[in-house]
Amino acid sequence: MTVTDDDGATATDTVTVTLTNVLPKANAGVDQTVASGVTATLDGSASNDLEGLVSYSWVQSSGRR
């Protein structure tokens, strides 16, 4: 950055800015227990990412399929 005063005198300084990627937060809603064959509805609207979410993907992690 360079600044100039009313008399035309200038001063310059350099600053380094480093951006980091923060991991997204996944939130599928409250825990649910459903009987076999019953549909469970998941709500990912509380998930977020500072760069914007691109997609949702759900995988059953336990129980009968």
C-alpha positions as CSV (number, residue, x, y, z in Angstrom):
1,M,0.0,0.0,0.0
2,T,1.2,3.5,-0.7
3,V,-0.1,6.6,1.0
4,T,0.4,10.2,-0.1
5,D,-0.1,13.2,2.0
6,D,-1.2,16.7,0.9
7,D,2.4,17.7,0.2
8,G,3.0,14.8,-2.1
9,A,5.2,12.8,0.3
10,T,4.6,9.1,0.1
11,A,5.2,6.0,2.3
12,T,4.8,2.4,1.2
13,D,4.3,-0.8,3.2
14,T,3.6,-4.4,2.3
15,V,1.2,-6.8,4.0
16,T,0.8,-10.6,3.3
17,V,-2.7,-12.0,3.7
18,T,-3.1,-15.7,3.9
19,L,-6.5,-17.3,3.4
20,T,-7.3,-20.7,4.8
21,N,-10.1,-23.1,3.9
22,V,-12.3,-23.9,6.8
23,L,-14.0,-27.3,6.7
24,P,-17.7,-27.4,6.1
25,K,-20.1,-28.2,8.9
26,A,-22.5,-31.1,8.2
27,N,-25.8,-31.2,10.1
28,A,-28.5,-33.7,9.1
29,G,-30.9,-32.8,11.8
30,V,-31.9,-34.7,15.0
31,D,-31.1,-38.4,15.5
32,Q,-33.9,-40.7,14.3
33,T,-34.9,-44.3,14.9
34,V,-37.2,-45.8,12.3
35,A,-38.6,-49.2,11.7
36,S,-37.2,-51.2,8.7
37,G,-38.8,-50.1,5.5
38,V,-39.9,-46.7,6.9
39,T,-38.5,-43.6,5.2
40,A,-36.4,-41.3,7.4
41,T,-36.4,-37.6,6.3
42,L,-33.1,-35.8,6.7
43,D,-32.7,-32.0,6.7
44,G,-29.3,-30.6,5.7
45,S,-30.4,-26.9,5.9
46,A,-28.3,-26.4,9.1
47,S,-25.2,-27.5,7.3
48,N,-22.9,-24.7,6.1
49,D,-19.6,-23.8,4.5
50,L,-18.0,-20.3,4.3
51,E,-17.4,-20.8,0.6
52,G,-21.0,-22.1,-0.1
53,L,-22.2,-25.7,-0.1
54,V,-22.2,-27.5,-3.4
55,S,-24.1,-30.6,-2.6
56,Y,-25.5,-33.0,0.0
57,S,-24.8,-36.7,0.1
58,W,-26.4,-39.2,2.6
59,V,-25.1,-42.7,3.4
60,Q,-26.7,-45.2,5.8
61,S,-24.0,-46.0,8.3
62,S,-25.7,-48.7,10.4
63,G,-28.8,-51.0,10.5
64,R,-30.3,-53.2,7.8
65,R,-30.5,-51.8,4.3
